[in-house]
Amino acid sequence: MRPAQVTLAVVLQVRDGRLQVLLWQRAEEPFKGAWSLPGGYLAPAETLEQSIRRHLADKVDVREVAHLEQLETRSDPERHPGEWQLATAYLGLVPSDVNPALPEDTTWHAVGRLPELAFDHGEITLAGRERLRAKLSYTNVGFALAPDTFTLSELRDLYVAALGHAVSATNLKRVLLRRGVLLPTGELRPSGQGGGRPAACFRFEHSRLHITDPFAVLRPPRVID
C-alpha cells in the first residue's frame, strides 16, 4: 500500500506586533472544529510546490506570499488516524503591510498562543517559526516580512516579533548594512506627534533569498545577575 501525499503551509506574518500563522477551521472529521494549516492532497502529475500553491490559493492570494520554501516532510504512520499519510510542509512569509482577503473559515493566530490544532500541525507550525528565526540570522529573509520601505525602528519591531527577544535598532543597522542587505532610499519619514527628527527610510537590496553570513546567530541579550 502506498501512502497518501499531502502538502501543508506554515504561512507567517507579523500582525499587530506579533508573529501570526494562517489557520483554517476544519468542518469535518477527523478533528472537526480544530484548526489546521492550509494544504491538501497532491494531484496527479503535480509537483509539491505546484500542489501547495494551488491549495494556498483557496485561502490567500499567493501573489502576496513574498517567500516560499520547503520546510520538512513528516512520515510517522500514526500522524493521521484514518490513513497512512506523508506530509511535506512549506514555510511561507507575507509582508507586514499586506492584509489579504480570507475566507470565513480562515484567520490569523498568534504563534505564541496557538489554538487546538489538528494532527501534528502544532509541531509543524513551531518548526516553521524556528526556521524563520534561524534564517533571520544568516540570510536576508527579512525582506519577506517587511514592506517595500521602512525605518530602522519599524524593521527592528518586525525582527523582535519574529525572534521573540529584544533587538537593538543600532546593532541591526550595523549588521545589515555591513552585509550589504539594506540600502537607504534617500527618503525621510516625518516625525510623529511626539516630535523628534525625521527617520531615514531603507529597503532591502534583494527580494530573493540570499545567504549573507552563514555562521551568524542573532542571540537574545544576555541576562546578568
Secondary structure in CASP SS format (residue, H / E / C, confidence):
PFRMAT SS
TARGET T0000
AUTHOR 0000-0000-0000
METHOD secondary structure of the structure
MODEL  1
M C 1.00
R C 1.00
P C 1.00
A E 1.00
Q E 1.00
V E 1.00
T E 1.00
L E 1.00
A E 1.00
V E 1.00
V E 1.00
L E 1.00
Q E 1.00
V E 1.00
R E 1.00
D C 1.00
G C 1.00
R E 1.00
L E 1.00
Q E 1.00
V E 1.00
L E 1.00
L E 1.00
W E 1.00
Q E 1.00
R C 1.00
A C 1.00
E C 1.00
E C 1.00
P C 1.00
F C 1.00
K C 1.00
G C 1.00
A C 1.00
W E 1.00
S E 1.00
L C 1.00
P C 1.00
G E 1.00
G E 1.00
Y E 1.00
L C 1.00
A C 1.00
P C 1.00
A C 1.00
E C 1.00
T C 1.00
L H 1.00
E H 1.00
Q H 1.00
S H 1.00
I H 1.00
R H 1.00
R H 1.00
H H 1.00
L H 1.00
A H 1.00
D C 1.00
K C 1.00
V C 1.00
D C 1.00
V H 1.00
R H 1.00
E H 1.00
V C 1.00
A C 1.00
H E 1.00
L E 1.00
E E 1.00
Q E 1.00
L E 1.00
E E 1.00
T E 1.00
R E 1.00
S C 1.00
D C 1.00
P C 1.00
E C 1.00
R C 1.00
H C 1.00
P C 1.00
G C 1.00
E C 1.00
W C 1.00
Q E 1.00
L E 1.00
A E 1.00
T E 1.00
A E 1.00
Y E 1.00
L E 1.00
G E 1.00
L E 1.00
V C 1.00
P C 1.00
S C 1.00
D C 1.00
V C 1.00
N C 1.00
P C 1.00
A C 1.00
L C 1.00
P C 1.00
E C 1.00
D C 1.00
T E 1.00
T E 1.00
W E 1.00
H E 1.00
A E 1.00
V H 1.00
G H 1.00
R H 1.00
L C 1.00
P C 1.00
E C 1.00
L E 1.00
A C 1.00
F C 1.00
D C 1.00
H H 1.00
G H 1.00
E H 1.00
I H 1.00
T H 1.00
L H 1.00
A H 1.00
G H 1.00
R H 1.00
E H 1.00
R H 1.00
L H 1.00
R H 1.00
A H 1.00
K H 1.00
L H 1.00
S H 1.00
Y H 1.00
T E 1.00
N C 1.00
V H 1.00
G H 1.00
F H 1.00
A H 1.00
L C 1.00
A C 1.00
P C 1.00
D C 1.00
T C 1.00
F E 1.00
T E 1.00
L H 1.00
S H 1.00
E H 1.00
L H 1.00
R H 1.00
D H 1.00
L H 1.00
Y H 1.00
V H 1.00
A H 1.00
A H 1.00
L H 1.00
G C 1.00
H C 1.00
A C 1.00
V C 1.00
S C 1.00
A H 1.00
T H 1.00
N H 1.00
L H 1.00
K H 1.00
R H 1.00
V H 1.00
L H 1.00
L H 1.00
R H 1.00
R C 1.00
G C 1.00
V C 1.00
L E 1.00
L E 1.00
P E 1.00
T E 1.00
G E 1.00
E E 1.00
L E 1.00
R E 1.00
P C 1.00
S C 1.00
G E 1.00
Q C 1.00
G C 1.00
G E 1.00
G C 1.00
R C 1.00
P C 1.00
A E 1.00
A E 1.00
C E 1.00
F E 1.00
R E 1.00
F E 1.00
E C 1.00
H C 1.00
S C 1.00
R C 1.00
L C 1.00
H C 1.00
I E 1.00
T C 1.00
D C 1.00
P C 1.00
F C 1.00
A C 1.00
V C 1.00
L C 1.00
R C 1.00
P C 1.00
P C 1.00
R C 1.00
V C 1.00
I C 1.00
D C 1.00
END
